[in-house]
Amino acid sequence: MAAVKWHTYKTAAKRVGRAERTIRHWRLQGMPMGWQTIDGQRTRVVREDILLRHFRLHLAQSPIHQQRMRALRAGRAVS
């Protein structure tokens, strides 16, 4: 079984291509996060599978993403 990968706000934001502020917002909306001590500092961390699940949930609810997917299915160019 693969090792569980943990992300800080910074690495999580980089992983899904969003801002750190977005990751904090997702936490406030209920994304479960834990704590780890990194370099002597307690830091919020999120498991990668939970992060990606939350990211896909937000994509599914995004009207812009839905519009792009409809355009791709119709064969139109997407900018």
ZATI-133472 format. One line per 4 residues: number of its first residue (from 1); their letters; for each residue x, y, z of N, C-alpha, C. Coordinates in steps of 0.2 Angstrom, whole numbers, plus 5000, padded with zeros to 4 digits. Each point is the difference from the previous one (the first is absolute). Layout:
BEGIN
NUM> a> X Y Z X Y Z X Y Z ~ ...
This chain:
BEGIN
1> maav> 5004 4994 5000 4996 5006 5000 5004 5006 5000 ~ 4998 5005 4996 5004 5006 5000 5000 5004 5006 ~ 5006 5004 5002 5000 5004 5006 4995 5006 4999 ~ 4997 5002 5005 4996 5006 5000 5004 5006 4999
5> kwht> 4998 5004 4996 5003 5007 4999 4996 5005 5003 ~ 5004 5004 5004 4997 5006 5003 5002 5007 4997 ~ 4996 5005 5000 5001 5006 4997 4999 5006 5005 ~ 5004 5005 5000 4999 5006 5004 4996 5004 4995
9> ykta> 4998 5006 5003 4996 5005 4996 5003 5001 4993 ~ 5007 5002 5001 5004 5002 4994 5000 4994 4995 ~ 5002 4994 5002 5001 4994 4995 4993 4998 4997 ~ 4995 5000 5005 4993 4999 4997 4998 5004 4995
13> akrv> 5001 5007 5001 4998 5005 4995 5004 4999 4993 ~ 5006 4998 5001 5004 4999 4994 4998 4993 4996 ~ 4998 4995 5004 4998 4994 4997 4993 5000 4996 ~ 4996 5005 5002 4993 5000 4997 5000 5007 4996
17> grae> 5005 5004 5000 5000 5006 4995 4996 5005 5003 ~ 4999 5001 5006 4996 5005 5003 5004 5004 5005 ~ 4997 5005 5003 5004 5004 5005 4999 4997 5007 ~ 5005 5002 5004 5000 4998 5007 4993 5002 5003
21> rtir> 4998 5006 4999 4994 5002 5003 4994 4996 4998 ~ 5000 4997 4994 4995 4995 4998 5000 4994 5004 ~ 5006 4998 5002 5000 4994 5004 4998 5001 5007 ~ 5001 5006 5003 4998 5002 5006 4992 5001 5000
25> hwrl> 4998 5002 4995 4992 5001 4999 4997 4993 5000 ~ 5003 4995 4996 4997 4993 5000 5000 4997 5007 ~ 5006 5002 5004 5000 4997 5007 4994 5003 5004 ~ 4999 5006 4999 4994 5003 5004 4993 4998 4998
29> qgmp> 5000 4997 4993 4994 4997 4998 4999 4993 5002 ~ 5005 4997 5003 5000 4993 5003 5005 4995 4998 ~ 5005 5002 4996 5005 4995 4998 5004 4998 5006 ~ 5000 4994 5001 5004 4998 5007 5007 5001 4999
33> mgwq> 5003 5003 5005 5008 5001 5000 5002 4998 5007 ~ 5006 4998 5000 5004 4998 5006 5005 5005 5002 ~ 5004 4998 5005 5006 5004 5002 5006 4995 4999 ~ 5006 5003 4998 5007 4997 5001 5005 5005 5002
37> tidg> 5005 4998 5003 5005 5004 5002 5006 5000 4995 ~ 5001 5005 4996 5005 5001 4995 5005 5005 5002 ~ 5006 4998 5001 5005 5005 5002 4999 5003 5006 ~ 4997 4997 5005 4998 5003 5006 4994 5004 5001
41> qrtr> 4996 5000 4994 4994 5005 5000 4994 4995 4998 ~ 4995 5001 5004 4994 4996 4999 4997 5003 4994 ~ 4998 4996 4995 4998 5002 4993 4994 4996 4998 ~ 4995 5003 4997 4994 4997 4998 5002 4996 4994
45> vvre> 4997 4994 4999 5002 4995 4994 4993 4997 4998 ~ 5000 4998 4994 4994 4996 4997 5003 4994 4996 ~ 4997 4995 5001 5002 4994 4996 4998 5001 4992 ~ 5004 4998 4996 4999 5001 4993 4994 4997 4997
49> dill> 4998 4995 5002 4993 4997 4998 4994 5004 5002 ~ 5000 5003 5006 4995 5004 5002 5000 5007 4996 ~ 5006 5003 4999 5001 5006 4996 4997 4999 4993 ~ 5002 4994 4997 4998 4999 4993 4992 4999 4999
53> rhfr> 4998 4997 5005 4992 4999 5001 4997 5006 5000 ~ 5002 5005 5004 4997 5006 5001 5001 5004 4994 ~ 5006 5000 4997 5001 5004 4994 4995 4997 4994 ~ 4999 4994 4999 4995 4997 4995 4993 5003 5002
57> lhla> 4999 5000 5006 4993 5002 5002 4999 5007 4998 ~ 5005 5004 5001 4999 5007 4998 5000 5001 4993 ~ 5004 4996 4996 4999 5000 4993 4993 4999 4997 ~ 4998 4994 5003 4993 4998 4998 4995 5006 5001
61> qspi> 5001 5004 5005 4995 5005 5002 5001 5007 4996 ~ 5006 5000 4997 5002 5006 4997 4996 5002 4993 ~ 4997 5005 4999 4996 5001 4994 5005 5001 4994 ~ 5006 5003 5001 5005 5002 4995 5003 4993 4998
65> hqqr> 5001 4995 5004 5003 4994 4998 4995 4996 4996 ~ 4993 5000 5003 4995 4997 4996 4999 5003 4993 ~ 5001 5006 4999 4999 5003 4994 5006 4998 4995 ~ 5006 5000 5003 5006 4997 4996 4999 4993 4998
69> mral> 4997 4996 5004 4999 4993 4999 4995 4999 4994 ~ 4994 5004 5001 4995 5000 4994 5003 5002 4994 ~ 5004 5005 5000 5004 5002 4993 5004 4995 4998 ~ 5004 4996 5004 5004 4995 4997 4996 4994 4997
73> ragr> 4995 4998 5004 4995 4995 4997 4997 5002 4993 ~ 4999 5006 5000 4997 5003 4993 5005 5001 4995 ~ 5007 4999 5002 5005 5001 4995 5002 5007 4998 ~ 4998 5005 5005 5002 5007 4999 5006 5001 5003
77> avs> 5004 5005 4998 5006 5002 5003 4999 5003 5007 ~ 5004 4999 5005 4999 5003 5006 5006 5004 5002 ~ 4999 5007 5002 5006 5004 5001 5001 5000 5007
